Amino acid sequence: MTRGAFIVVEGVDRCGKTSQTMKLVESLQQKNIKAERMAFPDRTTWTGQVISNYLADKNCKLNDQAIHLLFTANRWENVEKMKEKLSSGITLVVDRYFYSGVAFSAAKGMSIDWCLQPEIGLLKPDKVLFLRIKSDTQKSRPGFGEERYETSVMQQKVNKIYDKFSQSEDNWKIIDANSSFDEVHEDLLNNIVESVQNVANSNAPFKYLLNHCNKEDYTKNV
């Protein structure tokens, strides 16, 4: 059986990831492509509940390294489930992945190399679709500012690191998220269908994150 494609949708907060990933699964299923949605952090797990409380309570104090490792652990505890679903032919459309964890931690001033180390060995996405959105559009979205990291300064720093990922990682594709929902959706859907077909045609095995990324300092000039 051909495995499913591992698709990640990345971007700053309020760029439309949640709405788009939910709709994408529906659209893929309408094309008779087996698909499911996942999101990180996965707030249904024990670590996910801790993370959810931390993000919602701006008065909660946690060491930056500790919270980074919590986010990493949240990804690791889903690895076997993800492999099982992909192996059964299900395409996974994932809202955020380790790139977000690294980007937010590095934006706080942490070492990029330190942030990457606990991610080594995780599944590598077949395609990362990066929703690039203008700051003014982002801030106008409902709910902006409700969680800990939803400040203009933090989001701008995170966006710069995403931009560096998009320039150096061979599996990234930039999507203009400033267009209408339907236009963005069509762009995302076309890219995912292409990735699903590429995985099926190549019958490619799983890829894993190695001590990867060019050794460029993604935090430079952030």
BASE-826969 format. One record per residue: residue in three letters; x, y, z of N, C-alpha, C, O in turn. Coordinates in pm, whole numbers, plus 50000, padded with zeros to 5 digits. Example, Ala and Ser with C-alpha at 12.3 -4.5 7.8 and 13.67 -1.06 7.14 Angstrom:
2
ALA;51319;49431;50780;51230;49550;50780;51320;49670;50780;51424;49668;50846;
SER;51285;49775;50708;51367;49894;50714;51290;50003;50787;51341;50114;50804;
***
This chain:
222
MET;50085;49880;50000;50000;50000;50000;50088;50125;50000;50184;50134;50077;
THR;50055;50221;49913;50128;50346;49908;50097;50429;50031;49981;50443;50069;
ARG;50199;50484;50094;50175;50563;50213;50113;50697;50177;50118;50741;50062;
GLY;50054;50760;50277;49999;50893;50259;50109;50997;50262;50222;50969;50303;
ALA;50077;51118;50218;50172;51229;50220;50165;51300;50355;50059;51312;50416;
PHE;50280;51347;50399;50290;51422;50525;50304;51570;50489;50409;51615;50444;
ILE;50195;51644;50510;50187;51785;50472;50179;51871;50598;50099;51843;50688;
VAL;50260;51976;50604;50255;52069;50717;50219;52207;50665;50274;52253;50564;
VAL;50127;52274;50735;50092;52412;50704;50147;52499;50817;50108;52484;50933;
GLU;50237;52591;50782;50303;52675;50880;50269;52822;50857;50218;52860;50752;
GLY;50297;52904;50957;50275;53047;50947;50255;53108;51083;50234;53037;51181;
VAL;50261;53241;51090;50242;53311;51216;50099;53293;51264;50014;53242;51191;
ASP;50073;53334;51386;49939;53322;51443;49837;53401;51361;49868;53508;51307;
ARG;49717;53348;51352;49603;53412;51286;49623;53430;51135;49564;53520;51075;
CYS;49705;53344;51074;49723;53354;50929;49623;53266;50854;49618;53268;50731;
GLY;49544;53187;50928;49440;53105;50865;49469;52956;50865;49399;52881;50798;
LYS;49570;52913;50939;49609;52771;50937;49496;52679;50980;49470;52578;50914;
THR;49430;52712;51089;49326;52624;51144;49211;52606;51046;49171;52494;51016;
SER;49157;52718;50999;49044;52711;50906;49082;52640;50777;49005;52559;50725;
GLN;49201;52670;50727;49243;52610;50600;49268;52460;50614;49226;52382;50528;
THR;49334;52418;50721;49363;52275;50736;49235;52193;50754;49226;52081;50705;
MET;49137;52250;50823;49010;52180;50838;48940;52165;50703;48888;52059;50670;
LYS;48938;52273;50626;48873;52271;50495;48951;52182;50397;48891;52116;50313;
LEU;49083;52182;50408;49166;52102;50318;49134;51952;50329;49130;51881;50229;
VAL;49113;51906;50451;49080;51765;50470;48948;51733;50401;48936;51629;50336;
GLU;48851;51821;50413;48722;51800;50345;48742;51796;50193;48686;51709;50125;
SER;48820;51888;50141;48840;51896;49997;48915;51774;49945;48883;51724;49837;
LEU;49013;51726;50019;49088;51607;49979;48997;51484;49979;49004;51401;49888;
GLN;48914;51473;50080;48822;51359;50088;48723;51361;49972;48683;51256;49923;
GLN;48683;51481;49930;48592;51492;49815;48659;51445;49686;48591;51408;49590;
LYS;48792;51448;49685;48869;51399;49571;48907;51252;49589;48991;51198;49516;
ASN;48844;51187;49688;48870;51046;49718;49014;51020;49764;49070;50913;49742;
ILE;49071;51122;49829;49203;51107;49892;49181;51095;50042;49126;51186;50104;
LYS;49223;50984;50099;49208;50966;50244;49296;51069;50315;49416;51076;50290;
ALA;49235;51147;50403;49310;51254;50470;49256;51278;50610;49136;51264;50635;
GLU;49345;51316;50698;49308;51354;50834;49389;51476;50875;49499;51501;50824;
ARG;49333;51550;50969;49400;51670;51019;49463;51642;51155;49405;51572;51238;
MET;49580;51698;51177;49642;51700;51309;49688;51843;51336;49701;51923;51243;
ALA;49711;51874;51462;49759;52007;51498;49857;51996;51614;49839;51915;51705;
PHE;49960;52079;51608;50055;52088;51719;50057;52230;51773;50058;52326;51696;
PRO;50058;52245;51907;50058;52133;52001;49925;52056;52000;49819;52114;51980;
ASP;49935;51926;52022;49818;51841;52037;49769;51858;52180;49827;51802;52273;
ARG;49663;51935;52198;49619;51973;52333;49538;51863;52402;49491;51882;52515;
THR;49521;51749;52336;49446;51640;52398;49533;51552;52487;49481;51474;52567;
THR;49665;51564;52474;49755;51480;52552;49791;51549;52683;49755;51664;52706;
TRP;49864;51475;52769;49905;51533;52897;49994;51654;52876;49972;51759;52937;
THR;50096;51639;52791;50184;51754;52767;50107;51866;52698;50132;51984;52724;
GLY;50013;51829;52612;49933;51930;52543;49850;52013;52637;49832;52133;52615;
GLN;49797;51951;52744;49718;52025;52841;49805;52124;52919;49762;52236;52949;
VAL;49927;52082;52951;50020;52173;53020;50053;52292;52930;50054;52406;52975;
ILE;50081;52263;52802;50112;52370;52707;49995;52464;52691;50012;52586;52688;
SER;49875;52409;52679;49755;52491;52661;49736;52588;52778;49705;52705;52758;
ASN;49756;52538;52900;49744;52624;53018;49850;52733;53018;49824;52847;53055;
TYR;49971;52696;52976;50081;52791;52971;50053;52903;52871;50077;53020;52900;
LEU;50003;52868;52754;49976;52967;52650;49863;53061;52688;49865;53179;52654;
ALA;49763;53008;52759;49647;53088;52795;49672;53178;52915;49612;53285;52925;
ASP;49761;53137;53006;49787;53211;53129;49917;53288;53115;50025;53232;53132;
LYS;49908;53417;53085;50027;53498;53062;50106;53523;53189;50218;53573;53184;
ASN;50048;53490;53304;50119;53507;53432;50197;53382;53471;50275;53384;53567;
CYS;50177;53273;53397;50247;53148;53427;50395;53162;53389;50427;53206;53278;
LYS;50484;53123;53479;50627;53134;53455;50686;52995;53435;50672;52907;53520;
LEU;50752;52977;53320;50823;52853;53292;50954;52886;53222;50958;52975;53137;
ASN;51059;52816;53257;51186;52832;53191;51171;52809;53039;51102;52716;52998;
ASP;51235;52895;52956;51220;52885;52811;51262;52749;52758;51197;52694;52669;
GLN;51371;52694;52813;51416;52562;52769;51314;52455;52804;51291;52362;52726;
ALA;51253;52467;52921;51154;52369;52964;51032;52371;52874;50982;52265;52836;
ILE;50984;52489;52839;50864;52495;52756;50897;52446;52614;50812;52385;52550;
HIS;51018;52473;52566;51056;52422;52434;51054;52269;52434;51005;52207;52340;
LEU;51108;52210;52539;51113;52063;52546;50973;52004;52563;50948;51892;52518;
LEU;50882;52077;52626;50744;52031;52636;50680;52025;52497;50611;51928;52463;
PHE;50702;52129;52418;50648;52130;52282;50709;52015;52201;50638;51948;52126;
THR;50840;51992;52218;50906;51883;52147;50848;51748;52188;50819;51664;52104;
ALA;50831;51729;52321;50775;51604;52371;50635;51580;52315;50597;51466;52289;
ASN;50560;51688;52297;50426;51677;52241;50429;51621;52099;50340;51547;52058;
ARG;50533;51658;52024;50548;51603;51890;50593;51457;51895;50541;51373;51822;
TRP;50689;51428;51982;50742;51292;51990;50636;51191;52032;50636;51077;51985;
GLU;50545;51231;52121;50447;51133;52167;50342;51100;52060;50258;51013;52080;
ASN;50348;51171;51946;50256;51143;51835;50322;51071;51718;50255;51040;51619;
VAL;50453;51045;51727;50526;50989;51614;50468;50856;51567;50443;50839;51448;
GLU;50447;50763;51658;50399;50631;51618;50259;50638;51557;50229;50568;51460;
LYS;50175;50722;51613;50041;50738;51558;50047;50795;51417;49972;50753;51329;
MET;50136;50891;51394;50151;50951;51263;50202;50848;51161;50151;50841;51049;
LYS;50301;50769;51200;50355;50668;51111;50249;50563;51076;50240;50518;50962;
GLU;50168;50526;51174;50062;50427;51151;49960;50479;51049;49920;50406;50959;
LYS;49920;50605;51066;49820;50662;50975;49879;50677;50835;49813;50642;50736;
LEU;50000;50730;50824;50063;50746;50694;50082;50612;50625;50060;50600;50504;
SER;50123;50512;50700;50146;50378;50643;50018;50316;50591;50021;50233;50499;
SER;49905;50355;50649;49776;50301;50605;49719;50376;50485;49607;50350;50443;
GLY;49797;50472;50431;49754;50544;50312;49683;50675;50340;49629;50737;50248;
ILE;49683;50717;50466;49616;50843;50502;49713;50959;50486;49824;50955;50540;
THR;49672;51061;50414;49750;51185;50405;49722;51269;50527;49606;51295;50559;
LEU;49828;51313;50596;49812;51396;50715;49834;51543;50679;49937;51580;50622;
VAL;49735;51625;50713;49746;51770;50696;49764;51828;50836;49671;51827;50917;
VAL;49883;51878;50864;49921;51912;51001;49936;52063;51018;50011;52128;50945;
ASP;49863;52116;51114;49867;52257;51151;49983;52278;51249;49971;52245;51367;
ARG;50094;52333;51200;50219;52356;51274;50295;52225;51295;50238;52116;51302;
TYR;50429;52243;51305;50515;52129;51336;50638;52183;51406;50633;52290;51467;
PHE;50749;52111;51398;50865;52152;51476;50919;52288;51432;50985;52356;51511;
TYR;50892;52330;51307;50940;52460;51261;50886;52572;51349;50958;52667;51380;
SER;50761;52560;51389;50702;52659;51478;50773;52660;51614;50803;52765;51669;
GLY;50799;52539;51665;50866;52531;51794;51001;52598;51792;51037;52672;51883;
VAL;51078;52571;51686;51210;52632;51673;51199;52782;51652;51274;52859;51712;
ALA;51106;52825;51567;51093;52967;51536;51056;53049;51659;51114;53155;51682;
PHE;50960;53002;51738;50919;53078;51855;51027;53078;51962;51049;53181;52027;
SER;51095;52966;51982;51202;52962;52082;51320;53047;52040;51377;53120;52122;
ALA;51359;53039;51913;51470;53119;51864;51436;53268;51869;51524;53351;51892;
ALA;51309;53302;51847;51267;53442;51853;51281;53498;51994;51289;53619;52014;
LYS;51282;53409;52092;51303;53451;52231;51452;53462;52264;51487;53499;52376;
GLY;51538;53431;52168;51681;53445;52188;51756;53317;52214;51876;53320;52242;
MET;51688;53203;52205;51753;53075;52230;51837;53033;52110;51811;53076;51998;
SER;51937;52949;52134;52025;52901;52029;51949;52812;51932;51877;52720;51973;
ILE;51964;52839;51802;51896;52758;51702;51946;52614;51707;51867;52520;51693;
ASP;52075;52594;51727;52130;52458;51732;52072;52382;51851;52038;52264;51839;
TRP;52061;52449;51966;52005;52384;52085;51860;52345;52058;51817;52236;52095;
CYS;51784;52435;51995;51643;52409;51968;51623;52292;51873;51525;52218;51886;
LEU;51715;52274;51778;51700;52168;51679;51734;52030;51734;51681;51930;51686;
GLN;51822;52023;51833;51872;51893;51878;51762;51795;51918;51765;51681;51872;
PRO;51665;51833;52003;51564;51734;52044;51465;51698;51934;51383;51607;51952;
GLU;51470;51768;51820;51380;51738;51709;51438;51630;51617;51364;51570;51538;
ILE;51568;51605;51626;51635;51511;51537;51573;51371;51553;51563;51319;51664;
GLY;51533;51313;51441;51470;51181;51443;51320;51184;51420;51259;51081;51392;
LEU;51259;51303;51431;51117;51315;51399;51095;51293;51249;51188;51304;51169;
LEU;50972;51261;51212;50938;51249;51071;50956;51384;51000;50920;51488;51054;
LYS;51011;51379;50879;51027;51501;50799;50909;51513;50704;50874;51415;50637;
PRO;50847;51630;50696;50733;51647;50605;50774;51631;50458;50886;51661;50419;
ASP;50678;51582;50378;50700;51578;50235;50690;51718;50176;50759;51751;50080;
LYS;50603;51800;50235;50587;51938;50189;50545;52027;50306;50460;51989;50387;
VAL;50606;52146;50313;50566;52247;50410;50511;52365;50332;50581;52423;50249;
LEU;50387;52402;50358;50321;52514;50292;50316;52630;50390;50245;52625;50490;
PHE;50391;52734;50360;50409;52848;50449;50314;52960;50409;50328;53019;50302;
LEU;50218;52989;50497;50122;53096;50472;50184;53230;50512;50196;53261;50631;
ARG;50223;53308;50415;50284;53439;50442;50176;53545;50441;50101;53558;50344;
ILE;50167;53621;50551;50061;53720;50565;50119;53853;50612;50217;53856;50686;
LYS;50059;53962;50568;50103;54095;50609;50066;54118;50756;49965;54067;50805;
SER;50151;54194;50824;50129;54219;50967;49994;54285;50995;49924;54247;51089;
ASP;49958;54384;50913;49831;54454;50935;49712;54360;50917;49614;54369;50992;
THR;49720;54271;50820;49613;54174;50799;49604;54078;50916;49495;54046;50963;
GLN;49720;54033;50963;49725;53941;51077;49659;54002;51201;49578;53938;51267;
LYS;49695;54127;51232;49644;54191;51353;49495;54221;51345;49429;54240;51448;
SER;49441;54225;51223;49298;54253;51207;49211;54128;51224;49089;54137;51231;
ARG;49276;54010;51231;49202;53885;51243;49143;53871;51383;49206;53910;51481;
PRO;49021;53815;51394;48957;53797;51525;49044;53714;51619;49099;53611;51578;
GLY;49055;53757;51744;49126;53680;51845;49272;53713;51859;49337;53662;51951;
PHE;49328;53797;51771;49471;53827;51781;49501;53895;51915;49434;53990;51955;
GLY;49603;53844;51982;49643;53900;52111;49593;53823;52231;49626;53858;52345;
GLU;49513;53718;52208;49456;53645;52321;49557;53554;52390;49547;53530;52511;
GLU;49654;53502;52314;49751;53410;52374;49886;53477;52392;49913;53585;52338;
ARG;49969;53412;52468;50096;53466;52518;50184;53528;52410;50238;53638;52431;
TYR;50201;53462;52298;50297;53507;52198;50236;53594;52089;50303;53629;51992;
GLU;50110;53630;52105;50043;53709;52001;50064;53859;52025;49970;53933;52056;
THR;50190;53901;52010;50227;54042;52013;50295;54075;51881;50355;53987;51818;
SER;50287;54199;51839;50343;54237;51710;50493;54211;51703;50543;54161;51602;
VAL;50565;54245;51811;50710;54229;51812;50748;54082;51800;50835;54046;51721;
MET;50683;53996;51878;50713;53854;51876;50680;53793;51740;50757;53714;51686;
GLN;50566;53830;51686;50523;53773;51559;50617;53814;51445;50643;53734;51354;
GLN;50667;53936;51449;50760;53981;51346;50892;53903;51353;50948;53868;51250;
LYS;50940;53877;51474;51062;53798;51491;51043;53656;51439;51128;53601;51370;
VAL;50929;53597;51474;50899;53461;51430;50890;53456;51277;50939;53362;51215;
ASN;50827;53556;51219;50810;53559;51074;50944;53565;51002;50960;53504;50895;
LYS;51040;53637;51058;51173;53646;50997;51242;53509;50997;51311;53474;50901;
ILE;51222;53433;51103;51282;53300;51108;51213;53206;51009;51279;53126;50944;
TYR;51081;53217;50999;51009;53139;50897;51064;53171;50758;51084;53081;50676;
ASP;51088;53299;50731;51140;53339;50601;51274;53272;50573;51300;53230;50460;
LYS;51358;53261;50675;51487;53197;50657;51471;53047;50631;51543;52989;50550;
PHE;51377;52984;50701;51347;52844;50671;51305;52830;50525;51352;52741;50455;
SER;51217;52918;50480;51163;52906;50344;51272;52923;50238;51259;52871;50128;
GLN;51378;52996;50272;51486;53019;50177;51587;52904;50174;51659;52888;50076;
SER;51592;52825;50280;51698;52723;50288;51648;52579;50284;51725;52488;50255;
GLU;51520;52557;50314;51467;52422;50319;51404;52383;50186;51323;52457;50131;
ASP;51442;52266;50133;51399;52227;49999;51255;52179;49991;51202;52160;49882;
ASN;51190;52158;50107;51051;52109;50104;50949;52218;50136;50832;52188;50161;
TRP;50993;52345;50135;50903;52457;50168;50847;52522;50042;50915;52532;49940;
LYS;50722;52565;50050;50656;52639;49943;50582;52757;50006;50504;52738;50100;
ILE;50605;52878;49955;50540;52998;50009;50403;53016;49943;50388;53009;49821;
ILE;50302;53039;50029;50165;53063;49982;50123;53203;50027;50137;53238;50144;
ASP;50072;53284;49935;50025;53418;49969;49893;53407;50044;49790;53372;49986;
ALA;49897;53438;50174;49778;53424;50259;49698;53553;50269;49604;53561;50348;
ASN;49734;53654;50189;49662;53782;50193;49543;53784;50098;49461;53875;50101;
SER;49534;53682;50012;49422;53673;49918;49297;53624;49990;49298;53604;50112;
SER;49189;53605;49916;49064;53557;49977;49084;53414;50026;49175;53344;49983;
PHE;48996;53372;50117;49005;53236;50172;49002;53132;50060;49081;53038;50061;
ASP;48910;53149;49965;48895;53051;49859;49018;53046;49769;49058;52938;49725;
GLU;49079;53161;49741;49199;53164;49657;49316;53096;49726;49389;53018;49665;
VAL;49331;53125;49855;49438;53061;49932;49414;52911;49938;49507;52831;49925;
HIS;49288;52874;49959;49254;52732;49970;49287;52657;49841;49341;52547;49845;
GLU;49254;52716;49728;49281;52650;49600;49431;52630;49579;49475;52526;49530;
ASP;49509;52732;49616;49654;52722;49604;49709;52611;49692;49791;52530;49648;
LEU;49663;52607;49816;49706;52501;49908;49667;52363;49857;49747;52270;49857;
LEU;49542;52352;49814;49490;52222;49770;49568;52169;49649;49602;52051;49644;
ASN;49595;52255;49554;49669;52212;49435;49808;52161;49472;49854;52061;49417;
ASN;49873;52228;49564;50006;52186;49608;50001;52053;49681;50090;51969;49665;
ILE;49897;52033;49762;49886;51907;49836;49856;51791;49742;49916;51684;49755;
VAL;49765;51810;49650;49732;51704;49554;49858;51664;49476;49881;51546;49451;
GLU;49937;51762;49437;50061;51733;49366;50156;51651;49453;50219;51557;49405;
SER;50166;51688;49581;50253;51614;49673;50205;51472;49695;50285;51379;49700;
VAL;50074;51453;49707;50016;51320;49723;50052;51233;49602;50090;51117;49617;
GLN;50039;51290;49484;50071;51216;49361;50220;51183;49354;50257;51074;49312;
ASN;50305;51278;49395;50450;51254;49392;50490;51141;49486;50573;51057;49452;
VAL;50431;51141;49606;50460;51035;49702;50414;50900;49648;50485;50800;49660;
ALA;50295;50898;49589;50240;50773;49534;50325;50721;49418;50351;50601;49409;
ASN;50368;50812;49332;50446;50771;49214;50586;50721;49251;50640;50630;49189;
SER;50644;50784;49354;50780;50747;49392;50784;50634;49494;50887;50570;49515;
ASN;50667;50610;49558;50660;50512;49666;50772;50536;49767;50837;50443;49815;
ALA;50793;50664;49799;50905;50705;49884;50885;50658;50027;50774;50666;50080;
PRO;50991;50610;50091;50983;50573;50233;50975;50698;50320;50987;50810;50270;
PHE;50954;50679;50448;50953;50793;50539;51088;50863;50537;51192;50801;50520;
LYS;51083;50994;50555;51205;51071;50573;51209;51116;50718;51106;51137;50782;
TYR;51330;51130;50769;51348;51170;50908;51436;51294;50917;51523;51317;50834;
LEU;51410;51374;51020;51492;51492;51043;51628;51448;51094;51639;51381;51196;
LEU;51730;51487;51022;51867;51459;51064;51920;51582;51135;51843;51672;51170;
ASN;52050;51587;51157;52109;51709;51213;52107;51808;51098;52211;51843;51041;
HIS;51984;51852;51066;51953;51908;50938;51955;52060;50942;51995;52121;51041;
CYS;51911;52118;50836;51912;52261;50815;52056;52305;50790;52149;52254;50852;
ASN;52072;52396;50700;52204;52452;50682;52245;52515;50814;52160;52564;50888;
LYS;52371;52514;50843;52416;52565;50973;52412;52717;50980;52490;52780;51051;
GLU;52320;52773;50904;52300;52917;50910;52233;52951;51042;52153;52873;51094;
ASP;52266;53066;51096;52202;53108;51220;52071;53178;51184;52071;53293;51139;
TYR;51959;53108;51204;51830;53163;51166;51790;53283;51252;51699;53358;51217;
THR;51857;53299;51363;51820;53411;51451;51894;53539;51413;51871;53644;51472;
LYS;51983;53532;51314;52060;53649;51275;51967;53759;51224;51878;53734;51143;
ASN;51988;53878;51273;51910;53996;51233;51763;53987;51270;51681;54058;51212;
VAL;51728;53901;51365;51589;53891;51410;51563;54002;51512;51452;54013;51564;
***
